[in-house]
């Protein structure tokens, strides 16, 4: 009789142990890292594109995705802004897939760039009214236009 009462308890415990791992895959994104060049950055829409070498196919490919105000940008290990990214610049992007099927989007959570030298962007001291609302990576505001 002890075996009959113990068996359902063991089965229930086993089910509880396996269920969280199933839902974990659906709830938590799988982060991946890609290295390549920045091909597109629209500051208004957050649309970005990265050109990278796809080892499996042996060819270069372009992957599109999105960035948002939570995306961390680091240039030479220092915090920077999305507008500091230049087109054709070598970048390392960490991100994940969001959605399913035809609604899947790549979301960049971190962009890392190594440059030979740090270029000051002005940060909070710069007048933000002189920057363009929609710009692509690599476009720098002309300081003489102010």
C-alpha positions in Angstrom: 0.0 0.0 0.0 2.9 2.3 0.6 4.0 1.9 -3.0 0.6 2.9 -4.3 0.6 6.2 -2.4 4.3 6.9 -3.1 4.1 6.4 -6.9 1.6 9.3 -7.6 3.7 11.6 -5.4 6.9 10.7 -7.3 5.2 11.2 -10.6 3.8 14.6 -9.5 7.2 15.7 -8.3 8.8 14.6 -11.6 6.1 16.6 -13.5 6.8 19.7 -11.5 10.5 19.4 -12.1 10.1 19.1 -15.9 7.4 21.8 -16.4 9.5 24.8 -15.4 12.2 23.8 -17.9 9.6 23.7 -20.7 8.1 27.1 -20.0 11.6 28.5 -19.4 12.4 28.1 -23.1 9.3 30.1 -24.1 9.8 32.9 -21.5 13.6 33.5 -21.5 15.3 34.5 -24.7 18.4 32.7 -25.9 21.1 35.3 -26.4 23.5 35.1 -29.3 26.5 37.2 -30.4 27.3 38.2 -33.9 30.3 40.2 -35.2 30.1 42.2 -38.4 29.6 45.7 -39.8 26.9 48.2 -39.2 24.9 48.5 -42.4 21.8 50.5 -41.2 20.7 52.4 -38.1 17.5 54.4 -38.1 17.3 56.3 -34.8 13.6 57.1 -35.1 12.3 53.6 -35.8 15.1 51.6 -34.1 15.6 49.5 -37.3 19.2 48.3 -37.7 21.1 45.9 -40.0 24.3 44.0 -39.5 26.4 42.4 -42.3 28.2 39.2 -41.0 29.9 36.1 -42.4 27.6 33.0 -42.0 30.0 30.1 -41.5 27.5 27.4 -42.4 26.7 28.8 -45.8 30.1 30.3 -46.4 28.7 33.6 -47.4 28.1 37.1 -46.1 24.6 37.8 -45.0 22.6 40.8 -43.7 20.4 40.4 -40.7 17.9 43.1 -39.7 16.7 43.8 -36.2 15.7 46.5 -33.7 17.4 48.5 -31.0 15.6 50.4 -28.2 16.4 52.7 -25.3 17.4 49.6 -23.3 20.1 48.7 -25.8 23.6 49.2 -24.3 26.2 50.8 -26.5 29.9 50.5 -25.6 32.7 52.1 -27.5 36.2 51.1 -26.3 34.5 49.9 -23.1 32.8 53.3 -22.4 29.1 54.0 -22.5 28.0 55.6 -25.7 24.8 56.3 -27.6 23.2 54.8 -30.6 23.9 57.9 -32.6 27.7 57.3 -32.1 27.6 54.2 -34.2 29.0 54.7 -37.7 28.0 52.9 -40.9 30.5 50.2 -42.0 32.0 50.2 -38.6 33.0 46.8 -37.1 30.6 45.9 -34.3 29.8 43.0 -31.9 26.1 42.6 -31.2 24.5 40.6 -28.5 20.8 39.9 -29.0 17.9 37.5 -29.1 14.9 36.5 -31.2 11.5 37.9 -30.2 8.3 36.5 -31.6 7.5 33.4 -33.7 7.1 32.5 -37.3 6.8 35.5 -39.7 6.6 37.9 -36.7 10.1 37.1 -35.4 12.4 40.1 -34.8 16.0 40.2 -33.7 16.5 42.5 -30.7 19.9 43.9 -29.9 20.6 44.3 -26.2 24.3 45.2 -26.4 26.5 46.7 -29.1 30.3 46.8 -28.6 32.7 48.7 -30.8 36.5 48.9 -30.6 38.0 52.0 -32.2 41.7 53.0 -32.4 40.7 56.2 -30.5 37.7 57.4 -28.6 35.9 60.3 -30.3 34.1 62.6 -27.9 30.4 62.9 -28.7 29.6 65.8 -26.4 27.1 63.7 -24.4 24.9 65.7 -22.1 26.8 69.0 -22.8 25.9 68.9 -26.5 22.8 70.8 -27.7 20.4 68.0 -28.7 18.3 70.4 -30.9 21.1 70.3 -33.5 20.8 66.6 -34.1 18.6 65.1 -36.7 15.5 63.0 -35.7 16.1 60.4 -38.4 19.7 59.6 -39.1 21.7 56.6 -40.2 24.8 55.4 -38.4 27.9 57.3 -39.2 26.2 60.6 -39.7 27.8 63.1 -37.3 26.2 66.5 -36.7 28.3 69.4 -38.2 29.6 71.4 -35.2 30.1 74.5 -37.4 26.4 74.6 -38.3 25.4 75.7 -34.7 
